[in-house]
Amino acid sequence: MSFEEFIEAIEAVIFPFTLNDSGRSTAANLLHKYSADLLKECIEIGAKQYLSYDGDGNPTKQSVEMFFDKLGGIAYNKSRSPIRQEIQHVKAVGRKIYSYWNDTESDNILSDYTAALSKAGWVESQILRDLQEEVLQLLNRCKNWTEWSGAMSGWINDIQNWSTDDGESIIQEGTIISDTITNGLPKPIRSLAWQVNASFENHLFDCCAIVMRRLMEVLLVLAFQNLNIESEIMDNSGTHHISLEKIIKNATQNQTLSLSVNTRKDMDLFRDLGNYSAHKIWYNCTQQDIQPHILKYRALIEELIYKAGLRK
C-alpha cells in the first residue's frame, strides 16, 4: 500500500473530512513503522470503536479527531505479541471489576506468570488459553486486587516448583500412564500424567478423574493444532476454544484427525468421569470407577500424544 493509498483508506472512513499536512505527516510515520495489512485492520477497528455520526450520516468532527489520535495506539497494541495483547486484555478486565487496580504491578505479575509458563515448556497457544480462561476466571472469583494478586503470586510460585526432569517433586509409580509413554514430552504434559498417577495411587480419585479429563483435553487441542485444523474447535470470536463436549464431537467425525474406533468411543467416558467429579455435588469418584478403564485411558492418551506430534 502506497502512502496515497493509505491516505485514501483513512479519508474514506472519515469523509467528508480530509487530512491536513500535520495529519498526513503522522500518517507517513505510521506507514513507516507498521505494515500495510496491520494498518488496514487498525482503520477498521478505529472506525468501529471511535467514529460517531450526525443526523446526516457523516462522522462528527470530534469523533474523527479521536479516531485519528487513537490510530497509532491501536497499531502499537496490535503489533505486540498475542500474549502481550492478552495481558492487556486481562488488565482491562481487572480495572473494570475491582475498585482498586495497580496497573504497573499487574503487568509485572502477568509477565512473570507467562514467563514461568514458558520456562516450564508451555507453547504460546497454551499460555494464551490459560490467560483467556484460568486467569480471567480467577479475576471473577476473587473479591479484590489484594486477593487476586496474592493468588497469582501463589500460582507463579507453584509453576516455578513444578516437577523437575526426573520427576522428584511428584512421587508416582506410573500406575495409569507409564513413564515410558511420557519420557521426553514437554514438562506440562509430563506433569499432568504424573498427577494422574499420583492422585490415583494416593486414593484421591476425584482429583484423578478431573486431571484425566484435563490431560485428554490438552492433548486433543494440541492434536488439532498440530494438524492445522484448530479453527474447527474455535468459537465464533476465534479467540476461545469450544467446550470439550463439542471438541470430542468434532474429533469423532474428523477425517483429518482420523482417530481409532476405540478412542472415538472412549473419549466421552473420561469426559463424564471428570465432569462428575468436578460438578456433581453428591458424587464421589471411587477406585472402581477408574480401575476397569485404565487400559482404555492409557491407549487413548498414547494415541493423542502421536496425533499431537509430541512423538513421531
C-alpha positions in Angstrom: 0.0 0.0 0.0 1.4 3.3 -1.1 1.3 6.5 1.0 -1.5 7.9 -1.1 -3.5 4.7 -0.8 -3.1 4.8 2.9 -4.4 8.4 3.0 -7.3 7.4 0.8 -8.2 4.5 3.1 -8.3 6.9 6.1 -10.2 9.6 4.3 -12.7 7.0 3.0 -13.9 6.3 6.6 -13.8 10.0 7.8 -15.5 11.5 4.7 -16.3 14.4 4.2 -13.2 15.3 6.3 -9.7 15.1 4.9 -6.2 15.1 6.5 -4.3 18.3 6.7 -0.5 18.5 6.4 0.0 17.6 10.0 -2.3 14.6 9.7 -0.5 13.4 6.5 2.8 13.6 8.3 1.5 11.5 11.2 0.1 9.0 8.6 3.5 8.8 6.9 5.2 7.9 10.3 2.6 5.2 10.9 3.1 3.7 7.4 6.9 3.7 8.1 6.5 1.9 11.4 3.8 -0.7 10.7 2.8 -3.0 7.9 0.0 -2.0 5.4 -2.1 -5.0 6.3 -1.9 -4.1 10.0 -2.8 -0.5 9.4 -5.8 -1.5 7.3 -7.1 -3.6 10.2 -6.4 -0.7 12.6 -8.5 1.7 10.4 -11.4 -0.8 10.6 -11.1 -1.2 14.4 -10.7 2.5 15.0 -13.7 3.4 12.8 -15.9 0.9 14.6 -14.8 2.0 18.1 -14.4 5.8 17.8 -16.4 7.2 15.0 -19.9 8.5 15.7 -22.3 10.1 13.2 -24.6 13.1 12.9 -28.1 13.1 11.6 -26.9 13.2 8.0 -24.8 10.0 8.5 -21.5 11.9 8.5 -18.9 11.4 11.2 -18.7 14.1 13.7 -15.5 16.3 13.9 -14.8 15.3 17.5 -15.1 11.6 16.7 -12.8 11.9 13.7 -10.2 13.6 15.8 -10.5 10.9 18.4 -10.3 8.2 15.7 -7.1 9.6 14.2 -5.5 10.2 17.6 -6.1 6.6 18.6 -4.9 5.0 15.3 -1.2 4.9 16.4 -2.1 3.3 19.7 -4.3 0.7 18.0 -1.4 -0.2 15.7 1.1 -0.4 18.6 -1.2 -2.8 20.6 -1.9 -4.9 17.5 1.8 -5.2 16.7 2.5 -6.7 20.1 2.7 -10.4 20.6 -0.6 -12.3 21.1 0.4 -12.9 24.7 1.1 -9.2 25.4 -2.2 -8.4 23.8 -4.0 -10.9 26.1 -2.1 -9.5 29.1 -3.5 -6.0 28.2 -7.0 -7.6 27.9 -6.7 -9.2 31.4 -5.6 -5.8 32.9 -8.5 -4.0 31.2 -11.0 -6.6 32.8 -9.3 -6.2 36.1 -9.7 -2.4 36.0 -13.4 -2.8 35.4 -14.0 -5.4 38.0 -12.1 -4.0 41.0 -12.4 -0.6 42.6 -8.6 -0.6 43.0 -6.2 -1.9 40.4 -2.4 -1.5 40.3 -1.7 -1.4 36.6 2.1 -1.5 36.9 2.2 -4.3 39.4 -0.4 -6.3 37.5 1.8 -6.1 34.4 4.7 -7.4 36.4 2.6 -10.2 37.8 1.2 -11.3 34.4 4.6 -11.0 32.7 6.2 -13.2 35.5 3.3 -15.7 35.2 3.6 -16.1 31.4 7.4 -16.2 31.6 7.1 -19.0 34.2 4.8 -21.0 32.0 7.1 -20.5 29.0 10.1 -21.7 31.0 8.1 -24.7 32.1 7.7 -25.7 28.4 4.3 -24.3 27.6 3.8 -23.1 24.0 2.1 -19.8 23.1 -1.3 -21.3 22.4 -1.4 -23.0 25.8 -0.4 -19.8 27.6 -3.0 -17.8 25.6 -5.7 -20.2 26.6 -4.7 -20.1 30.2 -4.9 -16.3 30.3 -8.2 -16.4 28.5 -9.7 -19.0 30.8 -8.0 -19.6 34.1 -6.6 -16.1 34.8 -9.9 -14.4 33.8 -11.9 -16.8 35.9 -9.6 -16.1 38.8 -10.4 -12.4 38.4 -14.1 -13.2 38.7 -13.6 -15.5 41.7 -11.5 -13.1 43.7 -13.1 -10.2 45.7 -10.5 -7.6 45.2 -7.0 -6.7 43.9 -5.2 -8.0 47.1 -6.9 -11.4 46.8 -6.2 -11.7 43.1 -2.6 -10.6 43.2 -1.9 -12.9 46.1 -3.5 -15.8 44.3 -1.4 -15.1 41.1 1.8 -14.9 43.2 0.9 -18.3 44.5 0.3 -19.7 41.0 3.7 -18.3 39.9 5.4 -20.0 42.9 3.7 -23.3 42.1 4.8 -23.2 38.5 8.3 -22.4 39.4 8.3 -25.5 41.7 6.8 -27.8 39.1 8.3 -31.2 38.5 12.0 -31.4 37.6 13.0 -33.6 34.7 13.4 -36.7 36.9 10.0 -36.2 38.5 11.3 -36.0 42.1 8.7 -33.4 43.1 5.7 -35.7 42.2 6.1 -39.2 43.7 4.3 -41.6 41.4 4.7 -45.1 40.1 3.2 -44.9 36.6 0.1 -46.9 37.6 -2.1 -45.4 34.9 0.4 -43.8 32.4 3.8 -45.3 32.5 7.0 -43.2 32.3 7.9 -44.9 29.1 4.9 -43.1 27.4 5.7 -39.6 28.8 9.5 -39.6 28.7 10.8 -36.7 26.6 7.4 -35.0 26.4 7.0 -31.3 27.3 7.0 -30.7 31.1 3.3 -29.6 31.3 2.2 -32.9 29.7 4.5 -35.0 31.9 3.3 -33.1 35.0 -0.3 -33.8 34.2 0.4 -37.5 33.6 2.3 -37.7 36.9 -0.6 -36.0 38.7 -3.0 -38.6 37.2 -0.8 -41.4 38.6 0.0 -39.8 42.0 -3.7 -39.0 42.7 -4.8 -42.5 41.8 -2.1 -44.1 43.9 -2.9 -41.9 46.9 -6.7 -42.7 46.6 -7.5 -39.1 45.5 -9.9 -40.4 42.9 -11.9 -37.2 42.3 -8.6 -35.4 41.7 -7.5 -38.2 39.4 -10.7 -38.1 37.3 -10.5 -34.4 36.8 -6.8 -34.4 35.8 -7.5 -37.4 33.4 -10.1 -35.2 31.7 -7.8 -32.2 31.6 -4.9 -34.2 30.1 -7.2 -35.6 27.4 -8.5 -32.2 26.5 -5.0 -30.6 26.3 -3.8 -33.4 24.0 -6.9 -33.1 21.8 -6.3 -29.3 21.4 -2.6 -29.9 20.6 -3.6 -32.5 18.1 -5.9 -30.1 16.3 -3.1 -27.5 16.3 -0.5 -30.0 15.0 -2.8 -30.8 12.1 -3.5 -27.1 11.3 -7.2 -27.6 12.0 -7.6 -25.7 15.3 -10.0 -23.3 13.6 -12.6 -26.1 13.7 -12.7 -26.0 17.5 -12.7 -22.3 18.0 -15.8 -20.3 18.8 -17.3 -17.6 16.6 -14.9 -14.9 18.0 -11.9 -17.0 17.1 -10.3 -16.4 20.5 -11.6 -19.3 22.6 -12.0 -23.0 22.2 -15.4 -24.6 22.2 -16.4 -26.9 25.0 -14.8 -30.3 25.4 -18.1 -31.9 24.6 -18.1 -30.2 21.2 -14.4 -30.8 20.6 -15.0 -34.5 21.1 -18.0 -34.5 18.8 -15.8 -32.9 16.1 -12.9 -35.3 16.8 -15.1 -38.4 16.5 -16.1 -37.3 12.9 -12.9 -35.5 11.8 -11.3 -37.3 8.9 -8.0 -35.3 9.2 -7.6 -36.2 12.8 -8.6 -39.8 12.0 -8.8 -41.3 15.5 -9.1 -45.0 16.1 -12.5 -46.5 16.7 -11.7 -47.2 20.4 -10.5 -43.7 21.1 -13.6 -42.2 19.4 -15.8 -44.4 21.6 -13.9 -43.9 24.9 -13.4 -40.1 25.0 -16.9 -39.3 26.4 -16.3 -41.9 29.1 -13.4 -39.9 30.5 -15.1 -36.6 29.9 -18.0 -37.8 32.0 -15.8 -39.1 34.8 -14.1 -35.7 35.1 -17.3 -33.8 34.9 -19.0 -35.9 37.6 -16.0 -35.3 40.0 -15.9 -31.6 39.1 -19.6 -30.7 39.1 -21.9 -33.3 40.7 -22.4 -32.3 44.4 -23.4 -35.7 45.7 -20.9 -37.8 43.7 -17.5 -39.0 44.9 -15.3 -40.9 42.5 -14.1 -44.3 43.7 -11.3 -46.6 42.6 -13.8 -48.9 40.9 -14.9 -46.0 38.7 -11.4 -45.7 37.3 -9.7 -49.1 37.7 -11.6 -51.0 34.9 -10.8 -48.3 32.4 -7.1 -47.8 32.9 -6.0 -49.7 29.8 -8.5 -47.8 27.7 -7.2 -44.4 29.0 -3.6 -45.4 28.5 -4.2 -46.3 24.9 -6.3 -43.2 24.3 -3.6 -40.9 25.7 -0.8 -42.6 23.8 -2.7 -42.2 20.5 -3.3 -38.5 21.2 0.3 -37.9 22.0 1.2 -39.1 18.5 -1.7 -37.1 16.9 -0.4 -34.0 18.7 3.0 -34.5 17.1 4.7 -34.8 20.5 6.2 -38.2 19.5 7.0 -39.4 16.0 
